[in-house]
Amino acid sequence: MRISVFISIIIASIGLQSCNSTVKSVYRDDFRSASKPEIEKVQKEVNAQNSNKSILFLTQVYKGEKIIITQKGKTIYSEYPITNLNNRIASYLSFNNQQDLVIKDISSKKEILIPTKKSSKHKYVYVMKKVTKGKFQFIITYSNTLRPIK
């Protein structure tokens, strides 16, 4: 009986470790900011001037795989983004930061959650994919600083 409990604990801890390694959250405002005219232009372009709107940036390692983004079960984005090697941005869009956001990466079969608790405090959310030895990890950076896009 002790062996089965021990094996169950090991399996559970391995499962928890693999869950934690899929998504990493970072909070940063210490990088160079875009100019005020660029900030205004980007916010206007995606209709994110209001405080209840944040902007989601899909950044690095997007190679044309299907990405579906939903809020409250409704699809707000379904595209095949490719990272621009010059500005390291694949795509960006505004979303209601008063509702949870779910991002589904069809090729890796991963789903990540951007919770309201975090997005409502940050104007910009950057989502980067990282691939190490065939394993996917998403790094989510919450920020109130817009990185230069150009």
C-alpha positions as CSV (number, residue, x, y, z in Angstrom):
1,M,0.0,0.0,0.0
2,R,2.8,2.4,0.8
3,I,4.4,1.8,-2.6
4,S,1.1,2.7,-4.4
5,V,0.8,5.9,-2.4
6,F,4.4,6.8,-3.2
7,I,3.9,6.1,-6.9
8,S,0.8,8.2,-6.9
9,I,2.6,11.1,-5.3
10,I,5.4,10.9,-7.9
11,I,3.0,10.8,-10.8
12,A,1.1,13.8,-9.4
13,S,4.3,15.8,-8.9
14,I,5.4,15.1,-12.4
15,G,2.0,16.2,-13.7
16,L,2.2,19.4,-11.7
17,Q,5.7,20.1,-13.0
18,S,4.7,19.7,-16.6
19,C,1.7,22.0,-16.1
20,N,3.9,24.7,-14.6
21,S,6.5,24.5,-17.3
22,T,4.0,25.3,-20.1
23,V,3.3,28.9,-19.1
24,K,5.6,31.4,-17.4
25,S,4.3,34.8,-16.4
26,V,6.6,37.9,-16.2
27,Y,5.8,41.5,-15.2
28,R,8.0,44.1,-16.9
29,D,8.0,47.8,-17.5
30,D,11.7,48.3,-17.7
31,F,12.2,48.2,-21.5
32,R,12.4,51.0,-23.9
33,S,9.0,52.5,-24.6
34,A,7.5,53.5,-27.9
35,S,7.0,57.2,-28.6
36,K,3.8,58.8,-27.6
37,P,2.6,59.2,-31.2
38,E,3.3,55.5,-31.8
39,I,1.4,54.5,-28.7
40,E,-1.6,56.6,-29.7
41,K,-1.5,55.2,-33.3
42,V,-1.4,51.6,-32.1
43,Q,-4.2,52.1,-29.5
44,K,-6.4,53.8,-32.1
45,E,-5.6,51.2,-34.8
46,V,-7.0,48.4,-32.6
47,N,-9.6,50.5,-30.7
48,A,-7.9,50.2,-27.3
49,Q,-8.1,53.7,-26.0
50,N,-10.4,52.9,-23.1
51,S,-9.2,51.5,-19.8
52,N,-11.3,48.3,-20.2
53,K,-9.2,47.4,-23.3
54,S,-5.8,45.9,-23.4
55,I,-3.7,44.9,-26.3
56,L,-2.4,41.3,-26.8
57,F,0.8,40.9,-28.8
58,L,1.8,37.5,-30.3
59,T,5.5,38.0,-30.5
60,Q,8.2,35.4,-31.2
61,V,8.3,31.9,-32.7
62,Y,4.9,32.0,-34.5
63,K,5.4,30.2,-37.8
64,G,1.9,30.1,-39.4
65,E,0.2,27.7,-37.1
66,K,-3.4,28.3,-36.3
67,I,-4.1,30.4,-33.2
68,I,-7.6,30.8,-31.9
69,I,-8.4,33.3,-29.2
70,T,-11.7,33.3,-27.4
71,Q,-13.5,35.3,-24.7
72,K,-16.7,34.0,-23.0
73,G,-16.8,31.2,-25.6
74,K,-16.8,33.6,-28.6
75,T,-13.9,33.6,-31.1
76,I,-12.3,37.0,-31.4
77,Y,-9.2,35.9,-33.4
78,S,-8.6,32.9,-35.6
79,E,-5.5,33.4,-37.8
80,Y,-2.2,31.9,-38.9
81,P,0.3,34.5,-37.6
82,I,4.0,34.6,-38.6
83,T,6.5,36.5,-36.6
84,N,8.0,39.4,-38.5
85,L,11.8,39.0,-38.0
86,N,12.4,42.8,-38.0
87,N,10.0,43.8,-35.2
88,R,9.5,40.3,-33.6
89,I,5.7,40.7,-33.7
90,A,3.4,38.2,-35.4
91,S,0.1,39.9,-34.7
92,Y,-1.7,42.1,-32.2
93,L,-5.3,42.9,-31.2
94,S,-7.3,44.5,-28.5
95,F,-9.5,42.6,-26.1
96,N,-11.8,43.3,-23.2
97,N,-9.6,43.1,-20.1
98,Q,-12.7,42.6,-17.9
99,Q,-13.1,39.0,-19.2
100,D,-10.7,36.0,-19.2
101,L,-8.9,35.4,-22.5
102,V,-8.1,31.9,-23.8
103,I,-5.4,31.4,-26.4
104,K,-5.4,28.0,-28.2
105,D,-2.3,26.9,-30.2
106,I,-3.6,24.2,-32.5
107,S,-0.2,22.8,-33.6
108,S,1.1,22.3,-30.0
109,K,-2.4,21.5,-28.7
110,K,-1.8,24.0,-25.8
111,E,-4.3,26.3,-24.3
112,I,-3.3,29.2,-22.1
113,L,-5.4,31.6,-20.0
114,I,-4.9,35.3,-19.6
115,P,-7.0,36.0,-16.5
116,T,-8.9,39.2,-15.9
117,K,-7.1,39.6,-12.6
118,K,-3.8,40.2,-14.5
119,S,-4.9,41.7,-17.8
120,S,-7.1,44.4,-16.1
121,K,-4.0,45.8,-14.5
122,H,-1.9,45.9,-17.6
123,K,-2.4,47.7,-21.0
124,Y,-0.1,45.4,-22.9
125,V,0.2,41.6,-22.8
126,Y,3.0,40.0,-24.8
127,V,2.8,36.2,-25.6
128,M,6.0,34.6,-26.8
129,K,6.4,30.9,-27.7
130,K,9.6,29.2,-26.7
131,V,10.6,25.8,-28.1
132,T,13.3,23.9,-26.3
133,K,14.0,20.3,-27.4
134,G,10.6,20.0,-29.0
135,K,8.8,21.2,-25.9
136,F,6.6,24.3,-26.0
137,Q,6.6,27.0,-23.3
138,F,4.6,30.2,-23.4
139,I,6.1,33.3,-21.8
140,I,3.5,35.9,-21.0
141,T,4.8,39.4,-20.2
142,Y,2.3,41.8,-18.6
143,S,3.3,45.4,-19.0
144,N,2.1,49.0,-19.0
145,T,4.9,49.9,-21.5
146,L,4.5,49.5,-25.3
147,R,7.6,48.3,-26.9
148,P,8.5,50.1,-30.2
149,I,6.8,48.2,-33.1
150,K,8.8,49.7,-36.0
